[in-house]
Amino acid sequence: MIRRASSSSTGGGALACALGHSFDVAKDGHVNLMMVGRVSRATGDTAEMLAARRRFLNAGHYTDASNVANALIARALDDFFTRDTGCGEDDREESKTMAIQSDDVALTPRRRRIAANKRRSRAARPAPAAPPPPLVVDFGCGEGWWLARAIDAAMDASPGAGVAPGKMKKMKKIAFAALDASPAAARLAARILPPDVAEVAVADATGAATPLPLADASVAVALSVFAPRRPSELVRVLGERGVVVVVSPGDDHLAELRERGTREALGVLDVAGNKRGAVAEAFVAVGFVAEAEERVAGSMALNLADLRDVVGMGPSAFHGTEESAAALETFFETRAIAGEDGERRVRVTKSFVVQCFRKPLER
Protein backbone atom coordinates (compact mmCIF):
# COMPACT_ATOMS: atom_id res chain seq x y z
CA MET A 1 0.00 0.00 0.00
CA ILE A 2 1.30 3.44 -0.90
CA ARG A 3 1.45 5.96 1.92
CA ARG A 4 2.63 9.52 2.48
CA ALA A 5 6.22 9.87 3.68
CA SER A 6 8.43 12.78 4.68
CA SER A 7 8.77 15.91 2.57
CA SER A 8 10.97 15.79 -0.51
CA SER A 9 13.06 18.17 -2.54
CA THR A 10 9.97 19.14 -4.56
CA GLY A 11 8.41 20.67 -1.48
CA GLY A 12 5.28 18.54 -1.78
CA GLY A 13 6.35 15.45 0.17
CA ALA A 14 6.50 11.91 -1.14
CA LEU A 15 4.58 8.68 -1.27
CA ALA A 16 6.31 5.40 -0.53
CA CYS A 17 5.36 1.74 -0.53
CA ALA A 18 6.58 -1.31 1.39
CA LEU A 19 8.72 -2.35 -1.59
CA GLY A 20 10.80 0.82 -1.32
CA HIS A 21 9.39 2.69 -4.33
CA SER A 22 9.05 6.43 -3.80
CA PHE A 23 7.00 8.99 -5.74
CA ASP A 24 7.36 12.73 -5.28
CA VAL A 25 4.17 14.62 -4.47
CA ALA A 26 3.72 17.84 -6.42
CA LYS A 27 3.17 21.06 -4.51
CA ASP A 28 -0.51 21.03 -5.49
CA GLY A 29 -0.85 17.64 -3.76
CA HIS A 30 -1.06 15.04 -6.56
CA VAL A 31 1.40 12.27 -7.36
CA ASN A 32 2.18 10.69 -10.75
CA LEU A 33 2.22 6.90 -10.40
CA MET A 34 2.60 6.41 -14.14
CA MET A 35 6.15 7.80 -14.09
CA VAL A 36 8.05 4.67 -13.14
CA GLY A 37 11.44 4.61 -14.86
CA ARG A 38 10.21 6.73 -17.73
CA VAL A 39 8.30 9.91 -18.48
CA SER A 40 4.70 9.10 -19.26
CA ARG A 41 2.72 10.78 -21.99
CA ALA A 42 -0.18 13.00 -20.99
CA THR A 43 -3.42 11.19 -21.71
CA GLY A 44 -7.10 11.41 -20.91
CA ASP A 45 -9.04 14.68 -20.74
CA THR A 46 -7.45 17.92 -21.87
CA ALA A 47 -7.22 21.06 -19.74
CA GLU A 48 -9.93 22.69 -21.90
CA MET A 49 -12.31 19.74 -21.39
CA LEU A 50 -11.71 19.79 -17.65
CA ALA A 51 -12.32 23.54 -17.40
CA ALA A 52 -15.59 23.15 -19.30
CA ARG A 53 -16.63 20.28 -17.02
CA ARG A 54 -15.88 22.20 -13.87
CA ARG A 55 -17.94 25.18 -15.03
CA PHE A 56 -20.86 22.96 -16.03
CA LEU A 57 -20.85 20.80 -12.89
CA ASN A 58 -20.40 23.79 -10.59
CA ALA A 59 -23.59 25.22 -12.13
CA GLY A 60 -25.43 22.31 -10.46
CA HIS A 61 -26.87 20.58 -13.52
CA TYR A 62 -25.88 17.07 -12.31
CA THR A 63 -26.39 17.58 -8.57
CA ASP A 64 -29.38 15.24 -8.38
CA ALA A 65 -27.37 12.33 -9.81
CA SER A 66 -24.53 13.10 -7.39
CA ASN A 67 -26.97 13.04 -4.47
CA VAL A 68 -28.15 9.54 -5.40
CA ALA A 69 -24.57 8.25 -5.73
CA ASN A 70 -23.61 9.82 -2.39
CA ALA A 71 -26.57 8.19 -0.63
CA LEU A 72 -25.36 4.78 -1.84
CA ILE A 73 -21.82 5.57 -0.68
CA ALA A 74 -23.11 6.67 2.74
CA ARG A 75 -25.13 3.47 3.05
CA ALA A 76 -22.08 1.35 2.21
CA LEU A 77 -19.98 3.20 4.81
CA ASP A 78 -22.72 2.82 7.38
CA ASP A 79 -22.67 -0.92 6.71
CA PHE A 80 -18.88 -0.95 7.05
CA PHE A 81 -18.97 0.72 10.48
CA THR A 82 -21.83 -1.50 11.62
CA ARG A 83 -19.77 -4.60 10.86
CA ASP A 84 -16.60 -3.03 12.30
CA THR A 85 -18.23 -2.35 15.69
CA GLY A 86 -19.95 -5.71 16.14
CA CYS A 87 -19.68 -7.62 19.42
CA GLY A 88 -16.75 -10.06 19.31
CA GLU A 89 -15.66 -13.03 21.42
CA ASP A 90 -13.79 -10.86 23.93
CA ASP A 91 -16.88 -8.72 24.44
CA ARG A 92 -19.01 -11.79 25.10
CA GLU A 93 -16.43 -13.21 27.56
CA GLU A 94 -16.31 -9.86 29.35
CA SER A 95 -20.09 -9.92 29.62
CA LYS A 96 -19.96 -13.40 31.14
CA THR A 97 -17.36 -12.32 33.72
CA MET A 98 -19.41 -9.26 34.69
CA ALA A 99 -22.44 -11.49 35.10
CA ILE A 100 -20.46 -13.79 37.42
CA GLN A 101 -19.22 -10.86 39.49
CA SER A 102 -22.67 -9.35 39.85
CA ASP A 103 -24.36 -12.59 40.82
CA ASP A 104 -24.15 -12.99 44.61
CA VAL A 105 -25.31 -16.57 44.49
CA ALA A 106 -22.70 -17.60 41.89
CA LEU A 107 -19.83 -15.73 43.57
CA THR A 108 -18.09 -18.83 44.94
CA PRO A 109 -14.30 -18.85 45.65
CA ARG A 110 -13.70 -21.01 42.58
CA ARG A 111 -15.58 -18.64 40.30
CA ARG A 112 -13.77 -15.67 41.83
CA ARG A 113 -10.45 -17.29 40.88
CA ILE A 114 -11.69 -17.99 37.33
CA ALA A 115 -12.80 -14.39 36.89
CA ALA A 116 -9.51 -13.03 38.27
CA ASN A 117 -7.50 -15.29 35.95
CA LYS A 118 -9.49 -14.11 32.92
CA ARG A 119 -8.89 -10.47 33.86
CA ARG A 120 -5.13 -11.05 34.19
CA SER A 121 -5.08 -12.95 30.87
CA ARG A 122 -6.81 -10.10 29.05
CA ALA A 123 -4.52 -7.51 30.64
CA ALA A 124 -1.45 -9.44 29.48
CA ARG A 125 -2.60 -9.64 25.86
CA PRO A 126 -1.50 -6.78 23.58
CA ALA A 127 -4.31 -4.55 22.44
CA PRO A 128 -5.53 -5.53 18.95
CA ALA A 129 -4.47 -3.17 16.16
CA ALA A 130 -7.16 -0.76 15.12
CA PRO A 131 -8.55 -1.62 11.68
CA PRO A 132 -7.64 0.85 8.93
CA PRO A 133 -10.30 3.41 8.02
CA PRO A 134 -12.52 2.51 5.07
CA LEU A 135 -11.09 3.74 1.76
CA VAL A 136 -13.30 5.37 -0.88
CA VAL A 137 -11.67 5.64 -4.33
CA ASP A 138 -12.91 7.57 -7.36
CA PHE A 139 -11.64 5.70 -10.43
CA GLY A 140 -11.43 8.23 -13.28
CA CYS A 141 -12.01 11.25 -11.04
CA GLY A 142 -11.73 13.95 -13.71
CA GLU A 143 -11.42 17.36 -12.13
CA GLY A 144 -12.72 16.11 -8.78
CA TRP A 145 -16.30 17.43 -8.55
CA TRP A 146 -17.99 14.09 -7.89
CA LEU A 147 -15.55 12.98 -5.19
CA ALA A 148 -15.53 16.41 -3.55
CA ARG A 149 -19.30 16.16 -3.13
CA ALA A 150 -18.98 12.59 -1.85
CA ILE A 151 -16.48 13.75 0.78
CA ASP A 152 -18.76 16.57 1.87
CA ALA A 153 -21.71 14.18 2.09
CA ALA A 154 -19.75 11.63 4.15
CA MET A 155 -18.35 14.21 6.56
CA ASP A 156 -21.71 15.92 6.99
CA ALA A 157 -23.62 12.63 7.23
CA SER A 158 -26.82 12.80 9.23
CA PRO A 159 -29.52 10.32 10.19
CA GLY A 160 -31.46 11.52 7.15
CA ALA A 161 -28.59 10.31 4.96
CA GLY A 162 -28.89 6.78 6.33
CA VAL A 163 -26.26 7.07 9.08
CA ALA A 164 -27.22 6.39 12.69
CA PRO A 165 -26.33 9.20 15.15
CA GLY A 166 -24.11 6.86 17.20
CA LYS A 167 -21.83 6.34 14.21
CA MET A 168 -21.32 10.02 13.40
CA LYS A 169 -17.89 10.17 15.04
CA LYS A 170 -16.69 7.12 13.13
CA MET A 171 -17.83 8.64 9.82
CA LYS A 172 -15.00 11.12 10.24
CA LYS A 173 -12.49 8.26 10.02
CA ILE A 174 -12.69 7.73 6.26
CA ALA A 175 -9.87 7.84 3.72
CA PHE A 176 -10.40 8.97 0.13
CA ALA A 177 -8.34 8.65 -3.05
CA ALA A 178 -8.76 9.83 -6.64
CA LEU A 179 -7.15 8.31 -9.74
CA ASP A 180 -7.11 9.65 -13.29
CA ALA A 181 -4.88 9.09 -16.31
CA SER A 182 -4.83 12.80 -17.08
CA PRO A 183 -2.16 14.86 -15.27
CA ALA A 184 -4.29 17.95 -15.88
CA ALA A 185 -7.23 16.25 -14.13
CA ALA A 186 -5.09 15.24 -11.16
CA ARG A 187 -3.81 18.80 -10.76
CA LEU A 188 -7.33 20.24 -10.75
CA ALA A 189 -8.67 17.56 -8.42
CA ALA A 190 -5.82 18.10 -5.95
CA ARG A 191 -6.77 21.77 -5.67
CA ILE A 192 -10.34 21.13 -4.54
CA LEU A 193 -10.01 17.89 -2.57
CA PRO A 194 -8.88 18.31 1.07
CA PRO A 195 -5.22 17.14 1.26
CA ASP A 196 -5.62 15.81 4.80
CA VAL A 197 -8.45 13.54 3.65
CA ALA A 198 -7.80 12.56 0.02
CA GLU A 199 -4.81 11.38 -2.01
CA VAL A 200 -4.78 12.22 -5.73
CA ALA A 201 -2.73 10.28 -8.27
CA VAL A 202 -2.10 10.11 -11.99
CA ALA A 203 -2.67 6.44 -12.80
CA ASP A 204 -4.46 4.11 -15.17
CA ALA A 205 -7.80 4.10 -13.37
CA THR A 206 -9.16 1.22 -15.46
CA GLY A 207 -6.53 -1.37 -14.56
CA ALA A 208 -6.46 -2.41 -18.20
CA ALA A 209 -2.85 -1.62 -19.13
CA THR A 210 -1.38 -2.18 -15.66
CA PRO A 211 -2.90 -3.40 -12.37
CA LEU A 212 -4.58 -0.74 -10.25
CA PRO A 213 -2.04 0.78 -7.79
CA LEU A 214 -3.97 -0.55 -4.81
CA ALA A 215 -3.47 -3.56 -2.56
CA ASP A 216 -5.81 -6.53 -2.66
CA ALA A 217 -8.98 -6.03 -0.58
CA SER A 218 -7.95 -2.48 0.40
CA VAL A 219 -10.97 -0.53 -0.88
CA ALA A 220 -14.36 -0.26 0.83
CA VAL A 221 -16.17 1.79 -1.84
CA ALA A 222 -15.30 2.38 -5.49
CA LEU A 223 -16.87 5.21 -7.48
CA SER A 224 -16.94 5.22 -11.29
CA VAL A 225 -18.65 8.10 -13.08
CA PHE A 226 -18.85 8.23 -16.87
CA ALA A 227 -15.50 6.42 -16.96
CA PRO A 228 -14.18 3.15 -18.39
CA ARG A 229 -13.56 0.46 -15.79
CA ARG A 230 -12.39 -3.13 -15.44
CA PRO A 231 -14.59 -5.12 -13.04
CA SER A 232 -12.02 -7.91 -12.73
CA GLU A 233 -9.55 -5.43 -11.22
CA LEU A 234 -12.19 -3.83 -9.01
CA VAL A 235 -13.13 -7.21 -7.55
CA ARG A 236 -9.45 -7.66 -6.62
CA VAL A 237 -9.00 -4.35 -4.79
CA LEU A 238 -12.37 -4.37 -3.01
CA GLY A 239 -12.62 -5.91 0.42
CA GLU A 240 -15.35 -8.36 1.37
CA ARG A 241 -18.77 -6.75 0.94
CA GLY A 242 -17.15 -3.73 -0.65
CA VAL A 243 -19.29 -1.90 -3.19
CA VAL A 244 -18.91 -0.21 -6.54
CA VAL A 245 -21.15 2.77 -7.35
CA VAL A 246 -21.40 3.37 -11.10
CA VAL A 247 -22.97 6.43 -12.74
CA SER A 248 -23.71 6.03 -16.46
CA PRO A 249 -25.64 8.07 -19.04
CA GLY A 250 -29.18 6.91 -19.70
CA ASP A 251 -30.29 6.05 -23.23
CA ASP A 252 -31.92 9.47 -23.68
CA HIS A 253 -29.19 11.58 -22.06
CA LEU A 254 -28.79 14.84 -24.05
CA ALA A 255 -31.41 13.50 -26.45
CA GLU A 256 -31.99 16.86 -28.16
CA LEU A 257 -28.30 17.07 -29.10
CA ARG A 258 -28.34 13.50 -30.43
CA GLU A 259 -31.28 13.73 -32.82
CA ARG A 260 -30.63 12.41 -36.29
CA GLY A 261 -28.95 15.11 -38.36
CA THR A 262 -28.32 17.32 -35.32
CA ARG A 263 -25.80 14.90 -33.78
CA GLU A 264 -23.68 14.78 -36.93
CA ALA A 265 -23.72 18.54 -37.34
CA LEU A 266 -22.74 19.16 -33.72
CA GLY A 267 -20.10 16.43 -33.65
CA VAL A 268 -21.78 14.85 -30.59
CA LEU A 269 -21.10 11.17 -29.92
CA ASP A 270 -24.05 8.85 -29.44
CA VAL A 271 -24.78 6.94 -26.21
CA ALA A 272 -24.49 3.16 -26.48
CA GLY A 273 -27.91 1.56 -26.16
CA ASN A 274 -28.78 -0.29 -22.93
CA LYS A 275 -25.72 1.00 -21.13
CA ARG A 276 -27.12 -0.10 -17.76
CA GLY A 277 -27.56 -3.66 -18.98
CA ALA A 278 -24.00 -3.85 -20.28
CA VAL A 279 -22.62 -2.48 -17.00
CA ALA A 280 -24.60 -4.98 -14.92
CA GLU A 281 -23.58 -7.90 -17.12
CA ALA A 282 -19.87 -7.02 -16.82
CA PHE A 283 -19.98 -6.84 -13.01
CA VAL A 284 -22.10 -9.93 -12.47
CA ALA A 285 -19.78 -11.90 -14.78
CA VAL A 286 -16.89 -11.52 -12.31
CA GLY A 287 -18.91 -12.31 -9.18
CA PHE A 288 -20.49 -9.01 -8.11
CA VAL A 289 -24.10 -8.93 -6.91
CA ALA A 290 -26.36 -6.17 -8.22
CA GLU A 291 -27.65 -4.45 -5.09
CA ALA A 292 -29.37 -1.24 -6.16
CA GLU A 293 -30.28 0.72 -9.25
CA GLU A 294 -31.88 4.13 -9.56
CA ARG A 295 -32.69 6.22 -12.60
CA VAL A 296 -32.32 10.00 -12.42
CA ALA A 297 -34.03 11.97 -15.18
CA GLY A 298 -35.16 15.51 -15.89
CA SER A 299 -34.34 18.46 -18.05
CA MET A 300 -31.84 21.29 -17.92
CA ALA A 301 -32.36 24.90 -18.96
CA LEU A 302 -29.06 25.73 -20.68
CA ASN A 303 -27.76 29.00 -22.06
CA LEU A 304 -25.31 29.07 -24.95
CA ALA A 305 -22.27 28.92 -22.67
CA ASP A 306 -23.72 25.87 -20.90
CA LEU A 307 -24.32 24.17 -24.25
CA ARG A 308 -20.74 24.76 -25.29
CA ASP A 309 -19.53 23.33 -21.98
CA VAL A 310 -21.70 20.19 -22.02
CA VAL A 311 -20.46 19.37 -25.52
CA GLY A 312 -16.88 20.40 -24.78
CA MET A 313 -16.46 18.56 -21.47
CA GLY A 314 -16.70 15.01 -22.83
CA PRO A 315 -15.30 12.86 -25.65
CA SER A 316 -17.29 14.85 -28.19
CA ALA A 317 -14.75 17.64 -27.67
CA PHE A 318 -12.20 15.63 -29.66
CA HIS A 319 -14.49 15.88 -32.70
CA GLY A 320 -15.21 19.61 -32.50
CA THR A 321 -14.63 21.81 -35.55
CA GLU A 322 -15.42 25.39 -36.56
CA GLU A 323 -18.42 24.02 -38.45
CA SER A 324 -19.75 22.12 -35.43
CA ALA A 325 -19.32 25.23 -33.25
CA ALA A 326 -21.36 27.26 -35.73
CA ALA A 327 -23.99 24.51 -35.84
CA LEU A 328 -24.29 24.63 -32.05
CA GLU A 329 -25.01 28.36 -32.17
CA THR A 330 -27.67 27.77 -34.83
CA PHE A 331 -29.18 24.99 -32.70
CA PHE A 332 -29.40 27.40 -29.77
CA GLU A 333 -30.84 30.31 -31.75
CA THR A 334 -33.61 28.18 -33.28
CA ARG A 335 -34.71 26.54 -30.00
CA ALA A 336 -33.95 28.94 -27.16
CA ILE A 337 -36.79 30.59 -25.24
CA ALA A 338 -36.48 33.62 -22.98
CA GLY A 339 -37.10 32.96 -19.28
CA GLU A 340 -38.52 35.24 -16.61
CA ASP A 341 -35.07 36.77 -16.15
CA GLY A 342 -34.90 37.61 -19.83
CA GLU A 343 -32.05 35.19 -20.57
CA ARG A 344 -32.63 32.77 -23.40
CA ARG A 345 -32.20 29.07 -22.70
CA VAL A 346 -32.88 25.77 -24.37
CA ARG A 347 -34.30 22.67 -22.66
CA VAL A 348 -32.07 19.58 -22.84
CA THR A 349 -32.84 16.14 -21.38
CA LYS A 350 -30.60 14.70 -18.69
CA SER A 351 -30.73 11.02 -17.86
CA PHE A 352 -28.54 8.88 -15.58
CA VAL A 353 -28.49 5.34 -14.25
CA VAL A 354 -26.87 4.95 -10.83
CA GLN A 355 -26.03 1.32 -10.02
CA CYS A 356 -24.51 -0.32 -6.95
CA PHE A 357 -22.74 -3.69 -7.03
CA ARG A 358 -21.51 -5.52 -3.95
CA LYS A 359 -18.65 -7.98 -3.66
CA PRO A 360 -20.01 -11.00 -1.78
CA LEU A 361 -18.38 -12.67 1.20
CA GLU A 362 -15.73 -15.22 0.24
CA ARG A 363 -16.69 -18.82 0.96
SULQUI-V810295 format. One record per pair of residues at least 24 apart in sequence whose C-alpha atoms are under 10 Angstrom apart, sorted by the first residue. I is the first residue (numbers start at 1). GAP is how many residues later the second one is. Records with the same first field share a line. If there is no record, write none. Layout:
# SULQUI-V810295
I->GAP / GAP
This chain:
# SULQUI-V810295
1->212 / 213 / 214 / 215 / 217
2->211 / 212 / 213
3->196
4->195
15->184
25->174 / 175 / 176
26->161 / 164
27->160 / 163
28->158 / 159 / 160 / 161 / 162 / 163 / 164 / 167 / 172
29->157 / 158 / 159 / 160 / 161 / 162 / 164 / 165 / 166 / 167 / 169 / 170 / 171 / 172
30->148 / 149 / 153 / 155 / 156 / 157 / 158 / 159 / 160 / 161 / 165 / 168 / 169 / 170 / 171 / 172
31->148 / 152 / 155 / 156 / 159 / 168 / 169 / 170 / 171 / 172
32->147 / 148 / 149 / 150 / 151 / 154 / 168 / 169 / 170 / 171
33->146 / 148 / 167 / 168 / 169 / 170 / 171 / 180
34->147 / 149 / 167 / 168 / 169 / 170 / 176 / 179
35->167 / 168
40->143
41->140 / 141 / 142
42->139 / 140 / 141 / 142 / 160
43->137 / 138 / 139 / 140 / 141 / 142 / 159 / 161
44->96 / 98 / 136 / 137 / 138 / 139 / 140 / 141 / 160 / 271
45->97 / 98 / 135 / 136 / 137 / 138 / 139 / 140 / 268 / 269 / 270 / 272 / 273
46->136 / 137 / 138 / 139 / 267 / 268 / 271 / 272
47->96 / 135 / 136 / 137 / 138 / 140 / 141 / 266
48->136 / 261 / 264 / 265 / 269
49->93 / 94 / 135 / 136 / 260 / 261 / 262 / 263 / 264 / 265 / 266 / 267 / 268 / 269
50->92 / 93 / 94 / 132 / 134 / 135 / 138 / 139 / 259 / 262 / 263 / 264
51->92 / 133 / 134 / 137 / 258 / 261 / 262
52->253 / 254 / 256 / 257 / 258 / 259 / 260 / 261 / 262
53->89 / 90 / 92 / 253 / 256 / 257 / 258 / 259 / 260 / 261
54->88 / 89 / 90 / 91 / 134 / 255 / 259
55->250 / 251 / 254 / 255 / 258
56->246 / 249 / 250 / 251 / 252 / 253 / 254 / 256 / 257
57->88 / 89 / 249 / 252 / 253 / 256
58->87
59->247
60->240
61->237 / 238 / 239 / 240 / 241 / 245 / 249 / 289
62->84 / 234 / 238 / 288 / 289 / 290
63->83 / 86
64->232 / 233 / 234 / 288
65->81 / 182 / 183 / 229 / 230 / 231 / 232 / 285 / 286 / 287 / 288 / 289
66->79 / 80 / 81 / 83 / 84 / 87 / 159 / 181 / 230 / 288
67->79 / 82 / 83 / 86 / 94
68->177 / 179 / 225 / 226 / 227 / 228 / 285 / 286 / 287
69->77 / 80 / 81 / 154 / 155 / 156 / 176 / 177 / 178 / 225 / 284 / 285 / 286 / 287
70->76 / 77 / 79 / 80 / 81 / 82 / 83 / 84 / 91 / 153 / 175
71->79 / 82 / 83 / 86 / 89 / 90 / 91 / 92
72->89 / 90 / 149 / 171 / 172 / 173 / 220 / 221 / 282 / 283 / 284
73->63 / 77 / 78 / 80 / 81 / 147 / 148 / 149 / 150 / 170 / 171 / 172 / 283
74->76 / 77 / 79 / 80 / 81 / 83 / 84 / 87 / 88 / 89 / 97 / 147
75->79 / 86 / 87 / 88
76->86 / 87 / 144 / 145 / 165 / 166 / 167 / 168 / 169 / 280 / 282
77->57 / 58 / 59 / 77 / 85 / 86 / 93 / 94 / 97 / 143 / 144 / 165 / 166
78->76 / 79 / 83 / 84 / 85 / 86 / 89 / 90 / 92 / 93
79->83 / 84 / 162 / 163
80->53 / 54 / 140 / 141 / 160 / 161 / 162
81->52 / 53 / 82 / 86 / 89 / 90 / 92
82->81 / 82 / 85
84->47 / 49 / 50
85->82 / 85
90->32
93->25
94->24 / 25 / 28
132->41 / 42 / 43 / 86
133->37 / 38 / 39 / 40 / 41 / 42 / 43 / 85 / 86 / 87
134->37 / 39 / 40 / 41 / 42 / 84 / 85 / 86 / 87 / 105 / 108
135->38 / 39 / 40 / 41 / 42 / 63 / 83 / 84 / 85 / 86 / 87 / 103 / 104 / 107
136->38 / 39 / 40 / 41 / 42 / 62 / 82 / 83 / 84 / 85 / 86 / 87 / 106 / 107 / 108
137->38 / 39 / 40 / 41 / 42 / 61 / 62 / 63 / 68 / 77 / 82 / 83 / 84 / 85 / 86 / 87 / 107
138->38 / 39 / 40 / 41 / 42 / 62 / 67 / 83 / 84 / 85 / 86 / 87 / 106 / 107
139->38 / 39 / 40 / 41 / 42 / 64 / 65 / 66 / 67 / 68 / 73 / 83 / 84 / 85 / 86 / 87 / 88 / 89 / 90 / 95
140->38 / 39 / 40 / 41 / 42 / 45 / 46 / 62 / 63 / 64 / 65 / 66 / 83 / 84 / 85 / 86 / 87 / 88 / 89
141->36 / 37 / 38 / 39 / 40 / 41 / 44 / 45 / 48 / 59 / 60 / 64 / 82 / 83 / 84 / 85 / 86
142->36 / 37 / 38 / 39 / 40 / 41 / 42 / 43 / 44 / 45 / 46 / 47 / 83 / 84 / 85
143->35 / 37 / 39 / 41 / 42 / 43 / 44 / 45 / 46 / 47 / 48 / 49 / 50
144->34 / 35 / 36 / 41 / 42 / 43 / 44 / 45 / 46 / 47 / 48 / 49 / 56
145->43 / 44 / 47 / 48
146->43 / 77 / 78 / 79
147->29 / 30 / 31 / 42 / 45 / 46 / 51 / 76 / 77 / 78
148->28 / 30 / 41 / 44 / 45 / 46 / 50
149->44
150->26 / 73
151->24 / 25 / 42 / 43 / 46 / 47
152->41
172->25
173->24
174->24 / 46
175->24 / 44 / 45
176->24 / 43 / 45 / 46
177->24 / 42 / 45
178->24 / 25 / 27 / 44 / 45
179->24 / 25 / 26 / 27 / 33 / 34
180->24 / 25 / 26 / 47
181->24 / 25
204->25
205->24 / 25 / 28
206->24 / 25 / 26 / 27 / 28
207->24 / 25 / 26 / 27
208->24 / 25
211->25 / 26
212->24 / 25
213->24
214->24
215->24
217->24 / 25
218->24
219->24 / 25
220->24 / 139
221->24 / 137
222->24 / 134 / 135
223->24 / 133
224->24 / 130 / 131
225->24 / 129
226->88 / 126
229->50 / 53
230->52 / 53
231->48 / 51 / 52 / 53 / 54 / 55 / 56 / 57
232->50 / 51 / 53 / 54 / 55 / 56
233->53
234->49 / 52 / 54 / 125
235->48 / 51 / 52 / 53 / 123 / 124 / 125
236->123
238->120 / 121
239->119 / 120 / 121 / 122 / 123
240->118 / 119 / 120 / 121 / 122
241->47 / 48 / 116 / 117 / 118 / 119 / 120 / 121
242->46 / 115 / 116 / 117 / 118 / 119
243->45 / 46 / 47 / 48 / 113 / 114 / 115 / 116 / 117
244->39 / 44 / 46 / 47 / 111 / 112 / 113 / 114 / 115
245->46 / 47 / 48 / 109 / 110 / 111 / 112 / 113
246->30 / 33 / 34 / 47 / 107 / 108 / 109 / 110 / 111
247->29 / 32 / 46 / 47 / 48 / 105 / 106 / 107 / 108 / 109
248->27 / 28 / 31 / 47 / 103 / 104 / 105 / 106 / 107
249->24 / 25 / 26 / 27 / 46 / 47 / 101 / 102 / 103 / 104 / 105
250->24 / 25 / 26 / 45 / 46 / 47 / 100 / 101 / 102 / 103 / 104
251->24 / 25 / 99 / 100 / 101 / 102
252->45 / 97 / 98 / 99 / 100
253->44 / 45 / 46 / 95 / 96 / 97 / 98 / 99
254->45 / 46 / 56 / 57 / 93 / 94 / 95 / 96 / 97
255->93 / 94 / 95 / 96
256->75 / 90 / 91 / 92 / 93 / 94
257->50 / 54 / 71 / 74 / 91 / 92
262->62 / 65 / 66 / 69
263->61 / 64 / 65
264->60 / 63
265->55 / 56 / 58 / 59 / 60 / 61 / 62 / 63 / 66
266->45 / 50 / 53 / 54 / 55 / 57 / 58 / 59 / 60 / 61 / 62 / 63 / 64 / 65
267->44 / 48 / 49 / 50 / 51 / 52 / 53 / 54 / 56 / 57 / 58 / 60 / 61
268->43 / 44 / 46 / 47 / 48 / 49 / 50 / 51 / 52 / 56
269->42 / 45 / 46 / 47 / 48 / 49 / 50
270->46
275->78
276->76 / 77 / 78 / 79
279->76
280->75 / 76 / 77
283->73 / 74 / 75 / 76
284->73 / 74 / 75
286->73
287->70 / 71 / 72 / 73
288->68 / 69 / 70 / 71 / 72
289->67 / 68 / 69 / 70 / 71
290->65 / 66 / 67 / 68 / 69
291->64 / 65 / 66 / 67 / 68
292->62 / 63 / 64 / 65 / 66
293->60 / 61 / 62 / 63 / 64
294->58 / 59 / 60 / 61 / 62
295->56 / 57 / 58 / 59 / 60
296->54 / 55 / 56 / 57 / 58
297->52 / 53 / 54 / 55 / 56
298->49 / 50 / 51 / 52 / 53 / 54
299->47 / 48 / 49 / 50 / 51 / 52
300->45 / 46 / 47 / 48 / 49 / 50
301->35 / 36 / 38 / 43 / 44 / 45 / 46 / 47 / 48
302->30 / 34 / 41 / 42 / 43 / 44 / 45 / 46
303->29 / 33 / 34 / 35 / 40 / 41 / 42 / 43 / 44
304->24 / 25 / 27 / 28 / 29 / 32 / 40 / 41 / 42
305->24 / 40
306->39 / 40
307->24 / 25 / 38 / 39 / 41
